[in-house]
Amino acid sequence: MKKILTKTMTDPSQRRVLVFGAGGYIGPVVTEHLLELGYKVRALDLFLYPTQSVLEDLSGNPGFDLVPGDHCDRPMVEKALKGVTDVVVLSGLVGDPITKKYPDASKKINDEGMRALIGLFKDRGLDRVIFVSTCSNYGLIKDDELAAEDFELTPLSLYAKAKVAMERELLGLKGKVDFHPTVLRFATAFGLAPRMRFDLTISQFARDMRLGRDMQVYDAETWRPYCHVRDFGDVIAQVLAAPVEAVAFEVFNAGGDVNNFTKQMIVDTILEFLPDAKVAYQEQGPDPRNYRVDFSKIRERLKFEPRYTVRDGIEELVRALDNNMFADVDERPNFYGNYEIDYPPSAPQ
Ligand SMILES: NC(=O)c1ccc[n+]([C@@H]2O[C@H](COP(=O)([O-])OP(=O)(O)OC[C@H]3O[C@@H](n4cnc5c(N)ncnc54)[C@H](O)[C@@H]3O)[C@@H](O)[C@H]2O)c1
């Protein structure tokens, strides 16, 4: 094993961050933010969805380069890791519905492929390895409970089960590796980004209510935490810059207490902007998740507080819809949501 790094290079221009899954919803926002802070960024993505265009604006930036490819492709990943100081892992088959629809791909990408990828990080002189996990790991908890990082994990979906397994894999490497891993359990994302995902609650509700679509809200009283994509950019940057002792082998819920919302609270906030929108309610929907999350650890240890509230995100999205920013939303469902994949890719005709 190479010498354990004890000192982080604090000058971002001396660091090159490899962002796995840079071409999805959250990835481009994180990538752009790190470039703005002076980091060099290498983006790696398989483009499971037709989202190649989302990184185009960054292609002229001298600190940026793109490696198209699969995180399961060992020789390609080994090449991409050359000259890299830090790693952010966002790649994966993301969401309960898509992992349920494609269980084999989920196993290959989120379990076997991710485990092998984690195995490639050691002995390369890497400093930070940030693994992005999910607050979905808490599953279904009682209404009067708040999940802090040590709360029991009861993942309900293939998606969350794989995240829990990979967290354990990474945290089990203490004393065995030369890099410093951090697990960030992200709240559910909202906010404008080059690739919007209208399969996520806040964006879906705002779009459907703005476009006057029939909207069924299931289990309106269920809680979830939410976080703006730009705040996720800040969180990642803060973990990269934090003293090693504050983040190595630590798990953080990433979000803020003010953004724990029920679906009813989301609908009510959207109605402030769209008072005439129609909403129907149903009980016993297909997604039983209900969790309120405690974000005090990230607030106290990393001084992280989200800059954006759910209301800010809704306002921004309603304005964008007013300006017809997503006129192609029905023509390109798979650009705007995780619905269909071709994995492993079928041979070209
Ligand atoms: N969006 C959310 O609400 C949310 C909430 C909690 C956690 N997260 C986590 O944040 C991360 C990013 O989420 P997102 O919403 O941007 O998802 P996304 O689906 O938009 O992006 C994931 C990206 O990973 C890429 N990818 C998938 N498999 C790959 C592979 N084998 N090799 C290389 N690239 C691959 C996809 O092509 C896609 O561009 C994920 O790890 C997700 O679990 C997201």
Ligand as a Chemical Component Dictionary entry (heavy atoms), coordinates in Angstrom:
data_LIG
# 
_chem_comp.id                   LIG 
_chem_comp.type                 NON-POLYMER 
_chem_comp.pdbx_formal_charge   0 
_chem_comp.three_letter_code    LIG 
# 
loop_
_chem_comp_atom.comp_id 
_chem_comp_atom.atom_id 
_chem_comp_atom.alt_atom_id 
_chem_comp_atom.type_symbol 
_chem_comp_atom.charge 
_chem_comp_atom.model_Cartn_x 
_chem_comp_atom.model_Cartn_y 
_chem_comp_atom.model_Cartn_z 
_chem_comp_atom.pdbx_ordinal 
LIG N1  N1  N 0  -31.812 12.747 -8.189  1  
LIG C1  C1  C 0  -32.102 12.517 -6.920  2  
LIG O1  O1  O 0  -33.147 12.916 -6.396  3  
LIG C2  C2  C 0  -31.124 11.783 -6.072  4  
LIG C3  C3  C 0  -31.429 11.591 -4.708  5  
LIG C4  C4  C 0  -30.528 10.878 -3.912  6  
LIG C5  C5  C 0  -29.351 10.398 -4.450  7  
LIG N2  N2  N 1  -29.092 10.602 -5.778  8  
LIG C6  C6  C 0  -27.858 10.057 -6.329  9  
LIG O2  O2  O 0  -27.192 11.081 -7.061  10 
LIG C7  C7  C 0  -26.545 10.497 -8.185  11 
LIG C8  C8  C 0  -26.947 11.225 -9.451  12 
LIG O3  O3  O 0  -28.360 11.168 -9.604  13 
LIG P1  P1  P 0  -29.067 11.821 -10.870 14 
LIG O4  O4  O 0  -30.433 12.242 -10.464 15 
LIG O5  O5  O -1 -28.152 12.806 -11.502 16 
LIG O6  O6  O 0  -29.235 10.536 -11.798 17 
LIG P2  P2  P 0  -29.158 10.400 -13.379 18 
LIG O7  O7  O 0  -29.772 9.088  -13.713 19 
LIG O8  O8  O 0  -29.700 11.637 -14.016 20 
LIG O9  O9  O 0  -27.605 10.351 -13.647 21 
LIG C9  C9  C 0  -26.829 9.195  -13.481 22 
LIG C10 C10 C 0  -25.802 9.181  -14.585 23 
LIG O10 O10 O 0  -24.996 8.013  -14.410 24 
LIG C11 C11 C 0  -24.712 7.496  -15.680 25 
LIG N3  N3  N 0  -24.387 6.078  -15.570 26 
LIG C12 C12 C 0  -25.229 5.073  -15.234 27 
LIG N4  N4  N 0  -24.577 3.896  -15.250 28 
LIG C13 C13 C 0  -23.303 4.169  -15.605 29 
LIG C14 C14 C 0  -22.154 3.370  -15.779 30 
LIG N5  N5  N 0  -22.208 2.047  -15.640 31 
LIG N6  N6  N 0  -21.004 3.972  -16.145 32 
LIG C15 C15 C 0  -20.947 5.326  -16.319 33 
LIG N7  N7  N 0  -22.009 6.125  -16.165 34 
LIG C16 C16 C 0  -23.181 5.568  -15.808 35 
LIG C17 C17 C 0  -25.983 7.730  -16.482 36 
LIG O11 O11 O 0  -25.724 7.696  -17.872 37 
LIG C18 C18 C 0  -26.435 9.083  -15.973 38 
LIG O12 O12 O 0  -25.963 10.115 -16.792 39 
LIG C19 C19 C 0  -26.906 9.010  -8.172  40 
LIG O13 O13 O 0  -25.857 8.289  -7.584  41 
LIG C20 C20 C 0  -28.144 8.961  -7.315  42 
LIG O14 O14 O 0  -28.280 7.700  -6.690  43 
LIG C21 C21 C 0  -29.941 11.274 -6.584  44 
# 
loop_
_chem_comp_bond.comp_id 
_chem_comp_bond.atom_id_1 
_chem_comp_bond.atom_id_2 
_chem_comp_bond.value_order 
_chem_comp_bond.pdbx_ordinal 
LIG N1  C1  SING 1  
LIG C1  O1  DOUB 2  
LIG C1  C2  SING 3  
LIG C2  C3  SING 4  
LIG C2  C21 DOUB 5  
LIG C3  C4  DOUB 6  
LIG C4  C5  SING 7  
LIG C5  N2  DOUB 8  
LIG N2  C6  SING 9  
LIG N2  C21 SING 10 
LIG C6  O2  SING 11 
LIG C6  C20 SING 12 
LIG O2  C7  SING 13 
LIG C7  C8  SING 14 
LIG C7  C19 SING 15 
LIG C8  O3  SING 16 
LIG O3  P1  SING 17 
LIG P1  O4  DOUB 18 
LIG P1  O5  SING 19 
LIG P1  O6  SING 20 
LIG O6  P2  SING 21 
LIG P2  O7  DOUB 22 
LIG P2  O8  SING 23 
LIG P2  O9  SING 24 
LIG O9  C9  SING 25 
LIG C9  C10 SING 26 
LIG C10 O10 SING 27 
LIG C10 C18 SING 28 
LIG O10 C11 SING 29 
LIG C11 N3  SING 30 
LIG C11 C17 SING 31 
LIG N3  C12 SING 32 
LIG N3  C16 SING 33 
LIG C12 N4  DOUB 34 
LIG N4  C13 SING 35 
LIG C13 C14 SING 36 
LIG C13 C16 DOUB 37 
LIG C14 N5  SING 38 
LIG C14 N6  DOUB 39 
LIG N6  C15 SING 40 
LIG C15 N7  DOUB 41 
LIG N7  C16 SING 42 
LIG C17 O11 SING 43 
LIG C17 C18 SING 44 
LIG C18 O12 SING 45 
LIG C19 O13 SING 46 
LIG C19 C20 SING 47 
LIG C20 O14 SING 48 
# 
